[in-house]
Amino acid sequence: MRSGAVASRSATVAAAQRSIALGSKSFAAASRLFDRETRERAWLLYAWCRACDDIADGQNHGGDLTRVTDPQARLAEITAKTETALAGEVVGDPPFDALRIVAAETNMPRRFARDLIAGFALDAEDWRPRSEGDLYRYCYHVAGVVGCMMAVVMGVSPDDDATLDRACDLGMAFQLANIARDIEEDDRGGRCYLPVEWLVEMDFPPGQHMKPPFRKRLAVLSRRLADRAAAFEESARHGAPALPFRSAWAVLSAAAIYGAIGQKVAERGEHAWDHRVTTSTGEKVRFILRGLIEARTRVVRYPPTERPATLWQRPR
């Protein structure tokens, strides 16, 4: 679909479906578990998130990270098109019109989209986390807030802070697992999301954390990331009883699929970056079946509990 064209909702949904099929097999598989209305809205939201990420990083539906020479111009493009979409105006660019549609249909708070763009702004400024708290702040902006947006897509009220906190936790878990898996890829792209304090603690020479002599030390930090991801994932699961059955099934399945990525990174130790960590089709099927059982028993399996105070506190 050419940029500048005004597309129907069905055409925009179809383009969004193609985007998720190309960009994330895990999310595409989990999204199939939603009812039709929620599924289409999830695709629309994904298409916008994917396009913003691709513009910011010079990618095509993910792929290899590249060093862009005009990050501020890219950020300005993302911001302008997003604000046009949030204003309810036709953008003429399918992923941004996808946001226009899903935001209008769900009464999506505008601050969520702006919080995500703030994460792209951090990357555009060549920002690096100094502390674990800084790492969590970044994870919120690039993934935790997407969890909040997905919850709204599933019918959660924008005022239901308790459920939105759990949804945010799942996004945080996904991003921490991604960071652990992608340390080598990020390094090639000139980025590092390991907190400076962690690197100092492990006595890494500046910029040398991917060098072979330091892989055992790096494995310690990747396991730490996986452990943090698991804690956020466990908290997120206690939000499942607030969701409709099919949405809970999708969420619990996705949690297991991404949780497995973090676990595999930790288990592989210093060899975690020899080959990209993925989950097989068979594993996805197994996690989806397990998610079905958990969704059916979610009220008993995940009773109301206090969210751990040590986890990230979502901005209000």
C-alpha positions in Angstrom: 0.0 0.0 0.0 1.5 3.3 -1.1 2.2 6.0 1.5 -0.4 8.8 1.3 -3.3 6.5 0.3 -6.4 6.5 2.4 -7.2 2.8 3.2 -10.3 1.1 4.5 -10.2 -0.5 8.0 -10.1 -4.0 6.4 -7.1 -3.1 4.2 -5.3 -1.6 7.2 -6.0 -4.7 9.3 -4.7 -6.9 6.4 -1.5 -4.8 6.2 -1.1 -5.1 10.0 -1.6 -8.9 9.8 1.2 -9.1 7.3 3.4 -7.0 9.5 3.0 -9.2 12.6 3.5 -12.4 10.4 6.9 -10.9 9.2 8.0 -9.3 12.4 7.2 -11.7 15.2 6.2 -15.4 14.9 5.7 -15.6 18.7 3.3 -12.7 18.9 1.5 -13.8 15.7 0.9 -17.2 17.2 -0.4 -15.9 20.5 -2.6 -13.3 18.8 -4.5 -16.1 17.0 -6.0 -17.0 20.4 -7.9 -13.7 20.8 -11.5 -13.3 19.6 -11.6 -11.6 16.2 -12.2 -8.1 17.4 -9.3 -8.2 19.9 -7.1 -10.0 17.4 -7.5 -7.3 14.8 -6.9 -4.5 17.3 -3.8 -6.3 18.5 -2.5 -6.5 15.0 -3.2 -2.8 14.4 -1.3 -1.9 17.6 1.6 -4.2 16.7 1.9 -2.6 13.2 2.3 0.9 14.7 4.9 -0.3 17.3 6.8 -2.3 14.6 6.9 0.7 12.2 8.1 3.0 14.9 10.9 0.6 15.9 11.9 0.1 12.2 12.0 3.8 11.5 14.0 4.5 14.6 16.5 1.7 14.1 16.7 1.5 10.3 15.3 -2.0 10.2 12.7 -3.9 8.2 10.4 -5.8 10.5 13.1 -6.3 13.0 16.2 -7.8 11.3 19.7 -6.6 12.0 20.1 -3.4 13.9 21.9 -0.7 12.0 23.6 2.5 13.0 21.4 5.4 11.7 23.0 8.7 10.9 19.8 10.8 11.4 18.2 9.6 14.7 16.6 12.9 15.5 15.0 13.3 12.1 13.6 9.7 12.4 12.3 10.6 15.9 10.6 13.7 14.5 8.9 11.6 11.8 7.6 9.1 14.3 6.3 11.9 16.6 4.6 13.9 13.9 2.8 10.9 12.3 1.8 9.6 15.7 0.4 12.9 16.9 -1.6 13.1 13.6 -3.0 9.7 14.2 -3.9 10.5 17.9 -5.7 13.6 16.7 -7.9 11.3 14.6 -6.6 12.5 11.3 -5.8 10.3 8.3 -2.0 9.9 8.1 -1.8 8.1 4.8 0.8 5.7 6.2 -0.8 2.3 7.0 0.9 1.6 10.4 0.1 5.1 11.7 -3.4 4.8 10.5 -3.5 1.5 12.3 -2.8 3.5 15.5 -5.5 6.0 14.6 -8.1 3.2 14.3 -7.2 1.3 17.4 -6.9 4.4 19.5 -10.3 5.6 18.5 -11.9 2.2 19.0 -10.5 1.6 22.4 -10.3 5.1 23.9 -6.5 4.5 24.3 -4.9 7.1 26.5 -2.6 9.3 24.4 0.0 9.3 27.1 0.8 5.6 26.4 1.8 6.3 22.8 3.9 9.3 23.9 5.6 7.2 26.6 6.6 4.7 23.9 8.1 7.4 21.8 10.0 8.6 24.8 11.8 5.3 24.7 12.9 5.9 21.1 14.1 9.3 22.2 16.4 7.7 24.7 18.0 5.6 21.9 18.2 8.7 19.7 20.2 10.4 22.4 22.6 7.4 22.6 21.4 6.9 26.2 22.8 4.2 28.4 21.5 2.9 31.7 23.7 3.6 34.7 21.7 1.7 37.3 19.2 -1.2 37.4 16.5 1.5 38.0 17.6 3.2 34.7 17.3 -0.2 32.9 13.7 -0.6 34.2 12.8 2.9 33.1 14.0 2.1 29.6 12.1 -1.2 29.6 8.9 0.6 30.6 9.2 3.1 27.8 9.9 0.5 25.0 7.8 -2.5 26.3 6.0 -2.0 29.6 3.8 0.7 28.2 3.0 -1.6 25.2 1.7 -4.1 27.8 -0.6 -1.4 29.1 -1.8 -0.6 25.6 -2.4 -4.2 24.9 -4.5 -4.5 28.1 -6.7 -1.6 26.9 -7.0 -3.4 23.5 -8.3 -6.5 25.5 -10.9 -4.4 27.2 -9.2 -3.3 30.4 -10.3 0.1 31.6 -7.6 2.8 31.3 -8.4 3.6 35.0 -7.8 0.0 36.2 -4.3 0.7 37.5 -4.0 -2.7 39.3 -4.5 -4.7 36.0 -2.4 -2.2 34.0 0.4 -2.7 36.5 0.4 -6.5 35.8 0.2 -5.8 32.0 3.2 -3.5 32.3 5.0 -6.3 34.2 4.6 -8.6 31.2 6.0 -6.1 28.8 8.9 -5.6 31.2 9.5 -9.3 31.3 9.6 -9.5 27.5 12.0 -6.7 27.2 14.4 -8.0 29.8 14.5 -11.4 28.0 15.1 -9.6 24.7 18.0 -7.6 26.1 19.6 -10.8 27.5 19.2 -12.6 24.1 20.3 -9.6 22.0 23.4 -8.4 23.9 25.7 -9.4 20.9 23.4 -7.9 18.3 23.1 -4.7 20.3 26.8 -4.5 20.6 27.2 -4.7 16.8 24.7 -1.9 16.5 26.7 0.3 19.0 24.3 -0.2 21.9 24.5 -1.7 25.3 21.6 -1.9 27.8 23.5 -3.6 30.6 23.7 -1.0 33.4 27.1 0.6 33.9 27.0 -0.4 37.5 26.7 -4.1 36.5 29.6 -3.8 34.1 31.8 -2.2 36.7 30.8 -4.8 39.2 32.0 -7.5 36.8 35.2 -5.6 36.1 34.6 -5.4 32.3 37.1 -3.2 30.5 35.1 -0.4 28.7 33.4 -1.7 25.6 34.8 -5.2 25.9 31.9 -7.1 27.4 31.4 -9.2 24.2 35.1 -10.3 23.9 35.6 -14.1 24.3 37.7 -13.8 27.5 34.8 -12.2 29.3 32.0 -14.5 28.3 31.7 -16.2 31.6 31.2 -12.9 33.3 28.7 -11.9 30.8 26.8 -15.1 31.4 26.4 -14.0 35.0 24.7 -10.8 33.9 22.5 -12.6 31.3 21.2 -15.0 34.0 20.5 -11.9 36.2 18.4 -10.4 33.4 16.6 -13.8 33.0 15.9 -13.9 36.7 14.5 -10.4 36.7 12.4 -11.2 33.7 11.0 -14.3 35.5 10.0 -12.2 38.5 8.1 -9.7 36.3 6.5 -12.5 34.4 5.3 -14.2 37.6 3.8 -10.9 38.8 2.1 -10.4 35.4 0.4 -13.8 35.5 -1.7 -12.6 38.5 -3.4 -10.1 36.2 -4.9 -13.0 34.1 -8.1 -13.4 36.1 -9.1 -9.8 35.1 -9.1 -10.7 31.4 -11.6 -12.5 29.3 -10.9 -16.2 28.8 -9.4 -15.9 25.3 -7.3 -12.9 26.1 -6.0 -14.6 29.2 -5.1 -17.7 27.1 -3.2 -15.5 24.6 -1.4 -13.6 27.4 -0.4 -16.7 29.4 0.8 -18.4 26.2 2.9 -15.4 25.2 4.3 -15.2 28.7 5.5 -18.8 28.5 6.9 -18.5 25.0 9.0 -15.4 25.9 9.8 -16.8 29.3 11.4 -19.7 27.6 13.7 -17.4 25.7 15.1 -15.9 28.9 15.5 -19.3 30.4 17.4 -20.6 27.4 19.8 -17.7 27.4 20.5 -18.3 31.1 21.0 -22.1 30.5 23.3 -21.6 27.6 25.7 -19.5 29.7 28.7 -18.2 27.8 27.4 -19.8 24.6 24.1 -17.9 24.6 25.1 -15.7 21.7 26.6 -18.3 19.4 23.2 -18.6 17.7 20.1 -16.6 18.2 17.8 -18.1 20.9 14.3 -18.9 19.6 11.5 -21.2 20.5 10.5 -24.0 18.0 7.1 -24.5 16.6 6.6 -27.5 18.8 7.5 -25.5 21.9 5.1 -22.8 20.9 2.3 -25.4 20.5 3.2 -26.9 23.9 3.1 -23.5 25.6 -0.2 -22.6 23.9 -1.8 -25.8 25.2 -0.4 -25.1 28.7 -1.8 -21.6 28.4 -5.2 -23.0 27.7 -5.1 -25.0 30.9 -3.9 -22.0 32.9 -6.5 -19.7 31.4 -9.3 -22.1 32.4 -8.0 -22.3 36.0 -6.6 -18.8 36.2 -8.9 -17.6 39.1 -7.6 -20.4 41.3 -4.1 -20.6 39.9 -3.4 -16.9 40.1 -5.3 -15.5 43.2 -5.1 -11.8 44.0 -1.7 -11.0 45.6 0.2 -7.9 46.4 2.5 -6.9 43.6 6.1 -7.2 44.8 7.3 -3.8 46.0 10.8 -4.5 44.5 9.4 -4.4 40.9 9.3 -1.3 38.7 6.6 1.2 39.8 4.8 2.2 36.6 4.4 6.0 36.1 0.9 7.3 36.6 
